Amino acid sequence: MITRSARPTRRTLRAAGAGAAALLALSACSSSSSGSGPDGSSSGSGPSGKLSGTVTVFAAASLEESFTTLGETFEKAHPGTEVTFNFNGSDSLAAGITSGAPADVFAAASPRTMAVVTDAKDAAGTPSTFVRNRLEIATLPGNPDHVSSLKDLTRSGLKVVLCDKNVPCGAAALKALDSAGLKLTPVSYEQDVKSALTKVELKEADAAVVYRTDVRAAGDKVEGVEFPESADAVNDYPITLLKDAPNAAAAKAFIQLVKSAEGRKVLSEAGFLTP
């Protein structure tokens, strides 16, 4: 049963659907890569090497849809496992990990936020980049304000939302604005990309600078506008096993699924770029 905790509620998600079925075969193969937990015990695998138990994944908010699909796939391939997600801003997740929050896997939306965890020596091994993401402008459906460029967001009277500068999507937006030589005063700074997008979905803002994956996930609730400066602010997404992972064996198998060809297919369909 996939569960997610975020901001800080917790609820059960529905199965991700037919797309998950195609990934079962590869994820099943990953069961052979079970290993020992941090204390040398066979955390996450029984006598036969079968994976079991809960895998807790801290992941950037922009990964919610694709990781939910992969989590459902993993559970079906490994009966007896449960994938629990905490989707939130990468900086908040990193702070939680370094403060001792129990987790097995961390997937961040930027190397800078991953460095918070690695600098604290809370990562096991070297994180690896598994996808990249670029920005897009989310406008109201039909784009009634005729936004066609990043410069248009500076127009007087237009209500624009950005992610906080400490969040990867906010840092990337500021980098794109600097590249264009533009200054922008938003009506609010949000703590993660989903919160920024929600402001537009609820018509509390006219536009937001978010990831193109989030625009795609929102469907007809928003309209996306590409802008060339986004090429100067592409974010790498690293993933790592955490040092004190309670279920290291299953966590390694989940990371293997994320980085597999089938995992990349799910992420590509969500709009992520190959690193």
C-alpha positions, 0 to 999 in steps of 0.5 A: 500500500503506497502512502505519502506524507507531505505538509504534513498530512498522510493518506493512501494513494490509489494505484497508478494504473496500467503503466505500472504493469510494464515495470513488474518484470524488471523490478522483480529481478531487483529482488536478487540485490538484497543486502544487509542493513547498516547494522549488518543484519538482513534488513528488508530480506528474509532467509530466501532473500525475498524483500519485505518491509517498508521503504521510506522515500523522501522525494522532491515534490515534483517527483510525486506522480512518477514516483507514485507509479514506480512505488506501486510497481515495486510493491506489486513486484515484491509482495510484502513490501510497502513504499512510503513517500514524503513529497516536499520541498527538497530543502525541507526534506534534507533538513529532516534527514540531517535532523534524524528523520528515519528514511531509506532513500533521498531523491532531491531536485538539485545537487545543492540540496543533496549536498546538505545530506552528503556534507552531514555524512548521512548518505551511503555512497555517492549520489547519482543523477537520474533525471533532469528538469527544466522550468515552464510558466504555468498560466490560467487555462487559455492563457487569458493574460497572453503570457508568452515570455519570461519578460511578460511576468514583470507586467504591472498588475500580473499576479505571479508566484515563485518558489522560495529561493531556498527551494530548487525550483525557486533557485532555478527561477531566479537563475533564469530571471538573472540570465534574462536581466529581469527583476520580478516581485511575486505576490508570494514565495511558496515552499515547494513547486506543487504549492506554487502551481496550486495558486494558479489552479485555484486562480489565486495567481495569474502565473507561476514559474514551475517545472514543466513536469508539474505543468504536464501533471496538472493537465487542463487545470493550467496552460504551459508557456515555454521560455528560452531562459529555462535552458540556463537553469536546468536542474539535475536530480540526484538520488541516494541510499541513506546511511542509516536506512532502516530497510537498506536491501529494499531501498537499493532495489527501489533505487535500481528500479528508478534508474532502470530503463523502465524507470526512465520511461516512466520519468520521461513520460512525466516530462523529465529529461535524461541526464 
